[in-house]
């Protein structure tokens, strides 16, 4: 099942790409359409991942973010509750680590949510409120709290793909031997998208109503990723410099990561380490930059 929001700009990735040709388009903001869809189809599990409004798009259109991230998922939950009890699928909703209050060290699922956040975060918090209400009415639902996930298809407007892109360009002689970045001496939690996907599927086995952190379970200094990518470039003498406008913008939190003990209790074992992440990103950016060279 895929979603398409009729008023969502293409820059917000409103249309799902399905190379198999087996997807269907469903506007989850239309409750009656959603209800009919679930009565006409039979699912054992539902993972609500399509149509997530990205943070930048949410900030530009808060009302739309609420529709995409909260009202739409609520409609799916309501539609499932309208089914006979023995026909209701289990559901995983997508939350975000950005909902948690920042803190040093491990962030568990008991960490309080931010009191006031941006439009994206507030729409996600509202979604969790809706889910808890639906669970109280009998819905079997969990919320996968996604920490930083990256992979070869992620755009270079994100940190790690941007660093890999610069390393690849240096390898190909397309950029001077300098990798530019923001402040990188702080540690954050990163997972390969393959591990994130595995964690989401495992969360289906969790306790109804639970938040489940989808994370690596440890923090890695951003500088470490850059050092690995510099090595992978095969070019000696690469410098790493901070953009002048970011020199004085050190983060308040130095090291933080997701406590994933709840996910590990469901059998989660990451398949990709930080070097695997860098390798996949670097090889993809080499491929892309060779094509445009």
Secondary structure, DSSP 8 states (H G I E B T S, - for coil): -EE--TTS-GGG--S---TTS---EE-TT-HHHHHHHHHHS--SEEEE-TT---HHHHHH-HHHHHIIIIIHHHHHHHHHHTS-GGG--EEEEEEEGGGB---SEEE-TTS-B-SS--HHHHHHHHHHHHHHHHHHTT--EEEEEE-EEE-TTS-TTSHHHHHHHHHHHHHTTSS-SEEEES---SEE-EEEHHHHHHHHHHHTTS-TT-EEEES-SS-EEHHHHHHHHHHHHT-TT-EEEE-GGGTT---S-SBEEE--HHHHTTT---S--HHHHHHHHHHHHHHHHHHH-
